[in-house]
Amino acid sequence: MKTELYLPVTVPLIIYFYYIWNFMKKIGLLCCLALFGSQAYAVTNAPLLSKGTSEVGVQGNLDFDYADDYLFNFNGSYGFFVEDNWEIGGKLNMSLSDNVEQYQLGAFTEYNFSTGSQWVPYVGASAQYAYGEAWNNDASGFNFQMAGGIKYFIHPQVALSAEVNYSKATDDIYANGEGKAQDDKTQILFGTRFYF
């Protein structure tokens, strides 16, 4: 009797794990190809992170699990490499939804860790003047941000990026997912960087 009860459950689980196993083998193969492909890339195409290079970046995300049903975050930046791998510049951040508007304008610095491949990890910091309005309440102050991420160069002058950053403000300029004001925010952003 017990085997009849568990049989309908175990067969789909076995099939499910079989497909997961095959999927993971394919992912492993792709990772190996990317690793060996990056070595060939490094020999011929070094990312453009040298002194005197300029960078224009756009990043963003869209949060559908928010009090307003959505929150759109957008960051734009322009930077200049003052030394190899070290960049300083300006940035503009904004977050928008039906009841929330947040704007930040300031300066940033970023250090890139050259790896000899198209994968380049980086860390950064910024200071910005920030203004936020949420559900007819507004606040302004200074915002300080720490960031870390990785860039993947698809061309020596174009990189895709993924970043996690933490922001701390001097006032409650951010609105959390429940619509309450707070002075800090953590987010994950995806973007593209252009070098010239």
N, C-alpha and C positions, 0 to 999 in steps of 0.2 A: 504494500500500500504506500509506504513512504517513497519508494523508487518511482512510482507513478506520479507522485506529487512534485518531486524535484526534477524529473526528466524534462518537462517543458521549459524549465528555467535554465538548466545546464546546457542544453543544446544551443540556444541563442548566445549564451556567454562564451562557449567554446568558439563559435563562429566569430563573435565580436573580437575576442583576443587574437584569433588568427589574422583578421584584417588589420588590427593594430600592430601586430608583429611585422607583417609585410610592409605596412606604412613606415614603421621605424627603420626597417632595413633600407628603404629608399631614402629616407632622411639622412641616415648615416652615410650612404653612398654620395649624396649631394654635398655633405659636409667635407668628405674626403676630396671630392673634385674641387670644391672651393678652396680648400687648403693648398692643394698642389697647383691649382690655377693661379692663386695669389702669388706664389713664388715665381712663376713665369712672368706675371704682370710686373713684379717688382724689378726684374732685370731690365725691362724696356720702358716702363712708364712710372716714374716717381711722381707722387702727388705734389702739387704746386704749393708748398708751404714755406717758401724761402723769403728772406727779408725783402721788402719792397712790393710784395704781392698784395692785392686787394681782394676782399671777399664780400659778396652779397649773399645774405641768407634769408630764407623764408621757412618758418616752422608753424605748425599748428596742430590742433586736434578738435574733435567734436565729441562732447559728452552728452549722451542721450539719457543718462541716469541722473537727472538734475531736477530741481524743484519746478523749473519752467518747461520741462520736457526736453530741453537741450541747452547747451552752453557751447559757444564757438570761441576758441582761443586762437589768436594769431600773433606771431612775432615776426618782425622784420629787422634786419641788422645790416650795418655796413662796417667792415673792419679793415685794418691795415696791419700787415706784419712788420713790426719794428725790429725784430730779430727772427732768425730761423725758428719756426714753430710757435712763436709768441706773437699774439695779436691783441690789439686794442681797438675800440670803436664805439659806435653808438647804436642804440636799439630802441625800438618802439614796440610795446606789447599792448594788446587789447583783448578784452573778453566781452562777448555780447550775448544776450538772450532777450526774451520779451521784457523782463523786468530788471535786468542787470546790465550796467555799462561800467567797465573798468579800463583805465588807460594808464600807461606807464611810459615815461621817456627818461633815458639816462645813458650811462656809459658802461662798458663791459671790458673785461680782459679774458683771454682764453689761451691756454697752453695745450698744444698738440704733441702727443708722444709718437714720433715717427717709428714705425715698426719694420720698415723695409717692404711692406706690402700695401695693398689698397685699403686695409683696415687700419684706421687711425683713432685710438681713444683720445679723449680730451677732458679737461676740467676747466671750469670757468667761474667767474664771480662778476656781479654787477651791482651798481647802485643807481636807483631811479627815483624820480618824483612820481608819485602815484595818486590817482584820483579814482574813486569808486562811487557808484550810485546803485543802490539796490532797493527796490520796492519803495521809492520816493524818499529814501534816507541816503545822505551823501557824506563822504569823508575823504580826507586827503592826508598825505604824509609822505615819508620817505620809505622806500622799499629796498631791501638788501636780498640778493639772490645768490645761491650757490648751485652749480650745475655740473653734471658729469654725463658723458655720452660717448658715442662712437660714430665715426664717419666711414662710409664705404665708398671709395672712389670708383665710379663707373668709367671715368675718363680723368686724366691728370688735372682737368679744370672743372670737373663736376663731381660732387659727392652727395650721397643720400645720408641723412643723419637720423639718429634716435637719441633722445636725451631725457633724463629725469632731472628735475630741478626743484629746489625748495626755496620759497620766498617768505620773508618775515618783514612786516611793515610796522611803522610806528603808530598806526591807528587801525581800526577795524575797516579795512577797505575791501576785503574779500567777502563774498557770500558763498557759504558752503552748499552742498547738494540739497539741504533742507530749507535754504533761504535765510539762514541765520548769519549775522555778520561775525567775522573773525579776522585776526591779524596775520594769519599764515596760510600757506597753500602749497601743496605738492602736486606736480603734474608731470605727465609723460608727453613729449612732443615728438613729432616726426617732421622731417623737412628736407630741403635741398639747399646745397651751398654751391656758389659759382665763384671761380677764381680767375683773376686776370692781372 
